[in-house]
Amino acid sequence: MYLLALESTANLAGVALVHSGKLMGAVQIAHGQNLSGNLLHATEWLLNRHGLSREAIRAVAVDVGPGAFTGLKIGVMIAKTLAHALNLDLVGVSAFEACACVMPEGTPTLVALPARRDALYVQWLLPKPIPEPLSQPAMVLQHALSAWLEQTTPAREGCQAIGSPRARGWLEPLMPALRWRMIEAPPPEGVAQVGWVRWQAGERTSPFQMVPFYLQPPSITPPGTRARTP
C-alpha cells in the first residue's frame, strides 16, 4: 500500500512516498510563485520514478500547519482534492510533528519554525512514531521567548532542537546547550512517516472536514465583527 505525503508550509515544498511503512523517496522544491503546479509536478515525478500511477496511492497525508497562510491553503486543498477524486484516505499531520519525528527518539525536542518577522511557531515534543506533545503549540514573539521557555522547557537534561536559522539565532543565546538540526522547511518524509502510522492506526479525516491549522491570529478584523459598545 502506498501513501503520498504533501508539505507546503514554507518556501520549500515537498512530497514523499511510503510503501508498507518504508520511505521510498522524498523531494523538496523551491516553488516560487507556482506552488500548486510545482507540487503536482513533483508528485508526478516521484510516482513516475517508481513506475507508479496515481491509482496506486491508497492514502494521502498533508502538513496542516502552522505555516505560511497561502501555502497551507494550497497544500491542504490539493490533498483534499486528490482524496476526494481518487477515493483516498486522508490524514493530517502538524508541522511540529513532521519535524520532531525525524529527530532521535526519547529526547525532548524543541521545534521552532518562522512565523512573523518578530515571532516563531514553537512546541516541545518527545519524538516517537507519532511525537508526543510536551507543551501546547504557540506563536511567540521574540521578546517573550525567554519567558515561554521558562514556563515550558521539560525538566530534563540533553534537550535537542530542530528549526530554521532564524530560530537558532534567537534561541541559542537563551539555551546554549541545545543540540540543533537546521532545516529550511518541515521535511516531507516526516509528514509521510507520521501519516503512515496514523493511517495504519485507523485515523482518517473527511476531505470536507479537514482545515489548515492557522496558529497565527488574523492581522485584520472582517467588517461587521468588531465589538460594539452600547
Long-range contacts (C-beta under 8 A, 24 or more apart in sequence): 1-58, 1-59, 2-52, 2-56, 2-57, 2-58, 2-59, 3-57, 3-58, 3-59, 3-60, 3-61, 3-91, 3-192, 3-195, 3-196, 3-199, 4-43, 4-47, 4-57, 4-59, 4-60, 4-61, 4-82, 4-192, 5-60, 5-61, 5-62, 5-63, 5-93, 5-188, 5-189, 5-191, 5-192, 5-195, 6-39, 6-43, 6-60, 6-61, 6-62, 6-63, 6-75, 6-78, 6-79, 6-188, 6-191, 7-62, 7-63, 7-75, 7-98, 7-185, 7-186, 7-187, 7-188, 7-191, 8-35, 8-39, 8-63, 8-67, 8-71, 8-72, 8-74, 8-75, 8-78, 9-63, 9-65, 9-66, 9-67, 9-68, 9-71, 9-72, 9-75, 9-95, 9-113, 9-185, 9-186, 10-67, 10-68, 10-71, 10-113, 10-114, 10-184, 10-185, 10-186, 11-184, 11-185, 12-184, 12-185, 13-38, 13-39, 13-42, 13-71, 13-75, 13-185, 14-42, 14-185, 14-187, 14-188, 14-191, 15-39, 15-42, 15-43, 15-46, 15-188, 16-46, 16-188, 16-189, 16-191, 16-192, 17-46, 17-47, 17-50, 17-52, 17-192, 18-192, 18-193, 18-195, 18-196, 21-196, 21-200, 23-189, 23-192, 23-193, 24-50, 25-49, 25-50, 26-187, 26-188, 26-189, 26-192, 27-188, 28-184, 28-185, 28-187, 28-188, 35-70, 35-71, 35-74, 35-75, 36-74, 36-78, 39-74, 39-75, 39-78, 40-78, 54-82, 54-86, 55-86, 57-82, 57-86, 57-88, 58-88, 58-89, 59-88, 59-89, 59-90, 59-91, 59-195, 59-199, 60-88, 60-89, 60-90, 60-91, 61-90, 61-91, 61-92, 61-93, 61-191, 61-192, 61-194, 61-195, 61-196, 61-198, 61-199, 62-90, 62-91, 62-92, 62-93, 62-191, 62-195, 62-210, 63-93, 63-94, 63-95, 63-98, 63-186, 63-188, 63-191, 64-92, 64-93, 64-94, 64-95, 64-210, 64-211, 64-212, 64-213, 65-94, 65-95, 65-212, 65-213, 65-214, 65-215, 66-94, 66-95, 66-113, 66-115, 66-121, 66-137, 66-139, 66-213, 66-214, 66-215, 66-216, 67-95, 67-113, 67-121, 67-186, 69-214, 69-216, 72-212, 72-213, 72-214, 73-212, 76-210, 76-211, 76-212, 79-210, 80-207, 80-208, 80-210, 81-207, 83-207, 84-207, 89-199, 89-204, 90-204, 90-205, 90-206, 90-207, 90-210, 91-195, 91-198, 91-199, 91-203, 91-204, 91-205, 92-205, 92-210, 93-190, 93-191, 93-194, 93-195, 93-198, 94-137, 94-213, 95-121, 95-186, 95-213, 96-121, 96-123, 96-125, 96-131, 96-133, 96-137, 97-125, 97-130, 97-131, 97-190, 97-194, 98-186, 98-187, 98-188, 98-190, 98-191, 98-194, 99-162, 99-163, 99-183, 99-186, 99-187, 99-190, 100-125, 100-126, 100-127, 100-131, 100-162, 100-190, 101-127, 101-128, 101-129, 101-130, 101-131, 101-190, 101-193, 101-194, 102-127, 102-162, 102-187, 102-189, 102-190, 102-193, 103-127, 103-160, 103-162, 103-181, 104-160, 107-158, 107-159, 107-160, 108-134, 108-154, 108-156, 108-158, 108-159, 108-160, 109-159, 109-160, 109-161, 109-162, 110-153, 110-159, 110-160, 110-161, 110-162, 110-163, 110-171, 110-175, 110-178, 111-161, 111-162, 111-163, 112-161, 112-162, 112-163, 112-164, 112-167, 112-168, 112-170, 112-171, 113-163, 113-164, 113-167, 113-186, 114-164, 114-166, 114-167, 115-139, 115-215, 115-216, 116-216, 118-142, 118-143, 119-216, 120-145, 120-163, 120-166, 120-167, 120-170, 120-171, 121-215, 121-216, 122-148, 122-167, 124-152, 124-153, 124-154, 129-193, 129-194, 129-197, 130-194, 130-197, 130-198, 131-194, 137-215, 138-215, 139-215, 139-216, 139-217, 142-170, 145-170, 145-171, 145-174, 146-174, 149-174, 149-175
